[in-house]
């Protein structure tokens, strides 16, 4: 049986993974340093934790469900105890992209990350509709990368990824560099920043006298219909008035060179700040 050592099993992310891996074909060894995390696993899932040395003994796969800032330190601390051929699974591209993984050519490095449940979906179950993160009830897509290791190792990594992020619809294969463009580039530097601006714009309308509930309903409804057209979820075109507003608004809100956030040096700088 393929064995998995899950580091950070009782943390916010690790708990989700531990729950989804329970009952799978894998022999999972749960490793958690905090008493609160251990109690959560024991009380909620009936899972007992083991010391790191015991969990790593003969492990075929090691999953690091720890913060980005800790991945380099944790990976370096266990590198000497990993047998050749061990797969190290990282849940975000930041640390691998930044070169924080040990220089061991005999290890396999697999990176995977959820896309999170899409805005446009067919969920009808109340629990799924409220599962915004994914990995609990709502279906989502995922991205994965085989950073190093034999090609045949990708199938094992993807199998594990589909379990820990379940329920999964599409599974996309990308490179670590492409994953770094997606996050932090696309999802955080661009999307999160623009969403913060949209929230601030709503607050400005409220400050100028629009009832908050009306402003929120109006904005979220227009996000839905405008997004459906922009992302080709439905056929349609904008009105002349909307196009003129975009023609005026975009240069006011965005610098001409905003796409430089996707340049390799900018992605690298963003990841250095994260890690």
C-alpha positions in Angstrom: 0.0 0.0 0.0 1.3 3.5 -0.9 2.0 5.4 2.3 1.6 9.2 2.8 3.1 11.3 5.5 0.8 14.3 5.9 2.6 17.2 7.7 0.4 19.8 9.3 -2.5 17.4 9.4 -4.4 19.3 12.0 -4.1 22.7 10.5 -6.7 24.6 8.5 -5.5 23.1 5.2 -4.2 19.8 6.6 -7.5 19.0 8.3 -9.3 19.3 4.9 -6.8 16.9 3.3 -6.9 14.5 6.2 -10.7 14.3 6.0 -10.7 13.7 2.2 -7.9 11.1 2.4 -9.7 9.1 5.1 -11.0 5.9 3.6 -8.8 6.2 0.5 -6.5 3.4 -0.7 -3.5 5.2 0.9 -1.9 4.5 4.3 -1.9 8.0 5.8 0.4 8.9 8.7 -0.8 12.2 10.3 1.9 14.5 11.7 0.8 17.6 13.7 2.8 19.6 16.3 0.0 21.6 17.9 -2.2 20.2 20.7 -5.2 21.9 19.2 -4.6 20.3 15.8 -4.1 16.9 17.4 -7.3 17.2 19.4 -9.3 18.3 16.3 -8.2 15.3 14.3 -8.9 13.0 17.2 -12.3 14.4 18.2 -13.7 15.1 14.8 -12.2 12.4 12.6 -11.0 9.7 15.1 -7.4 10.1 13.8 -4.3 9.7 15.9 -1.1 11.5 15.1 2.4 10.0 15.0 5.8 11.5 15.5 7.5 12.8 12.4 10.2 10.1 12.4 7.6 7.4 12.5 5.5 9.0 9.8 8.5 9.4 7.5 9.7 5.8 8.0 9.4 4.3 4.5 6.9 6.9 3.3 6.3 6.9 -0.4 4.7 10.4 -0.5 5.1 13.4 1.8 2.5 16.2 1.7 3.5 19.5 3.3 0.3 21.2 4.4 2.2 24.0 6.1 2.4 27.8 5.4 4.4 29.0 2.5 6.9 30.6 4.8 7.6 27.3 6.6 7.9 25.0 3.6 11.6 25.6 3.0 12.5 25.0 6.6 10.3 21.9 7.0 11.5 20.4 3.7 15.1 21.0 4.6 14.6 19.4 8.0 13.2 16.2 6.6 15.2 15.9 3.4 17.9 13.5 4.8 15.1 11.1 6.0 13.5 10.8 2.6 14.3 7.7 0.6 15.2 8.1 -3.1 12.1 8.2 -5.2 9.9 9.8 -2.5 7.3 12.2 -3.8 7.1 15.5 -2.1 3.7 17.2 -2.6 3.5 21.0 -2.2 0.1 22.7 -2.2 1.2 26.1 -3.7 3.8 27.1 -6.3 5.4 29.9 -4.3 8.0 28.0 -2.4 9.0 25.6 -5.3 9.2 28.6 -7.7 11.4 30.5 -5.2 13.8 27.5 -5.0 13.0 26.6 -1.4 13.0 22.9 -1.9 16.1 20.7 -1.2 18.5 20.1 -4.1 17.8 16.3 -4.3 17.6 15.0 -7.9 16.4 11.6 -6.6 13.2 13.0 -5.2 10.0 13.7 -7.1 8.4 17.2 -6.6 4.7 17.5 -7.4 2.8 20.8 -7.0 -1.0 21.0 -6.9 -3.5 23.8 -6.2 -7.3 24.1 -6.4 -9.0 26.6 -8.8 -11.8 26.8 -6.2 -15.5 26.3 -7.1 -16.4 28.5 -10.1 -18.8 31.4 -9.9 -20.8 29.9 -12.8 -21.8 26.4 -11.6 -24.8 24.0 -11.4 -24.7 23.4 -7.6 -28.1 23.0 -6.1 -27.3 21.4 -2.7 -27.2 24.1 0.0 -23.9 22.8 1.4 -22.3 22.9 -2.0 -23.6 26.4 -2.7 -21.9 27.6 0.5 -18.6 25.8 -0.1 -16.7 28.7 -1.5 -13.2 27.2 -0.9 -13.9 23.7 -2.3 -12.7 20.4 -1.1 -15.9 19.8 0.9 -19.1 19.7 -1.1 -18.7 21.9 -4.2 -17.2 20.7 -7.4 -14.0 22.5 -8.5 -11.2 22.3 -11.1 -7.5 21.9 -10.1 -4.0 22.6 -11.5 -1.0 20.4 -11.0 2.7 20.3 -12.1 5.4 17.7 -12.0 8.3 19.9 -11.1 10.9 17.1 -11.2 10.8 13.3 -11.3 9.9 10.5 -13.7 7.0 11.2 -16.0 5.1 8.2 -14.7 5.0 9.8 -11.3 2.5 12.4 -12.5 -0.3 9.8 -12.5 0.2 9.2 -8.7 0.4 12.9 -7.9 -2.8 13.6 -9.9 -4.6 10.7 -8.1 -3.7 12.2 -4.8 -4.6 15.7 -5.9 -8.1 14.6 -7.1 -8.7 13.1 -3.6 -7.5 16.0 -1.5 -9.4 18.6 -3.6 -12.5 16.4 -4.2 -15.0 16.7 -5.7 -13.0 17.5 -8.8 -14.2 18.3 -12.3 -11.3 19.2 -14.7 -7.7 18.5 -13.8 -5.3 20.7 -15.7 -1.6 20.0 -16.1 0.7 23.1 -16.1 4.3 24.0 -15.2 5.4 25.5 -11.9 6.1 28.7 -13.8 2.6 28.8 -15.2 1.1 28.0 -11.8 3.1 31.0 -10.4 1.5 33.2 -13.1 -1.9 32.0 -12.0 -1.1 32.6 -8.4 -0.1 35.1 -7.2 -0.2 36.8 -10.6 -3.7 36.3 -12.0 -5.6 35.4 -8.9 -4.1 37.7 -6.2 -2.1 40.5 -7.8 -4.8 41.2 -10.4 -8.1 39.6 -9.4 -8.0 40.2 -5.6 -6.7 43.7 -6.1 -9.5 44.6 -8.5 -12.1 43.0 -6.3 -10.8 45.2 -3.4 -11.2 48.2 -5.6 -14.8 47.1 -6.5 -15.6 46.8 -2.8 -14.1 50.3 -2.1 -16.2 51.6 -5.0 -19.3 50.2 -3.4 -18.4 51.7 -0.1 -17.9 55.0 -1.8 -21.4 54.8 -3.2 -22.7 54.1 0.3 -20.7 57.0 1.7 -22.4 59.2 -0.9 -25.8 58.2 0.2 -26.8 54.9 -1.5 -28.3 52.4 0.9 -25.6 49.7 1.5 -27.9 46.7 0.7 -29.0 48.4 -2.6 -25.4 49.1 -3.6 -24.3 45.5 -2.8 -27.3 43.9 -4.6 -26.7 46.1 -7.6 -23.0 45.5 -7.8 -23.2 41.7 -7.3 -26.0 41.4 -9.9 -24.0 43.3 -12.4 -20.9 41.3 -11.7 -22.9 38.2 -12.6 -24.3 39.4 -15.9 -21.2 41.3 -17.0 -18.9 38.4 -16.0 -21.1 36.0 -17.9 -20.7 38.0 -21.1 -17.0 38.8 -20.7 -16.0 35.2 -19.9 -18.3 33.8 -22.6 -20.5 31.9 -20.3 -23.4 33.2 -22.3 -23.6 34.9 -25.8 -24.1 38.7 -25.6 -22.6 42.1 -26.2 -22.5 45.2 -24.1 -24.6 48.2 -24.8 -23.0 51.3 -26.5 -23.3 53.1 -23.2 -21.4 50.3 -21.3 -18.7 50.2 -23.9 -18.2 54.0 -23.7 -18.0 53.7 -19.9 -15.3 51.0 -20.2 -13.4 53.2 -22.7 -13.4 56.0 -20.2 -13.0 53.9 -17.0 -10.2 51.5 -17.9 -7.4 54.1 -18.4 -8.6 56.0 -15.3 -8.3 52.8 -13.2 -5.4 51.0 -14.8 -1.9 52.0 -15.7 -0.9 51.4 -19.4 1.8 49.0 -18.3 -0.3 46.9 -15.8 0.5 43.7 -17.6 4.0 43.8 -16.4 2.8 42.0 -13.3 3.2 38.9 -15.4 6.8 39.4 -16.3 9.0 36.8 -14.7 10.9 39.3 -12.6 7.7 40.7 -11.2 6.3 37.2 -10.4 9.6 36.4 -8.7 9.5 39.6 -6.6 5.9 38.9 -5.6 6.8 35.4 -4.5 9.8 36.6 -2.5 7.4 38.9 -0.6 5.1 35.9 0.1 7.8 33.4 1.1 
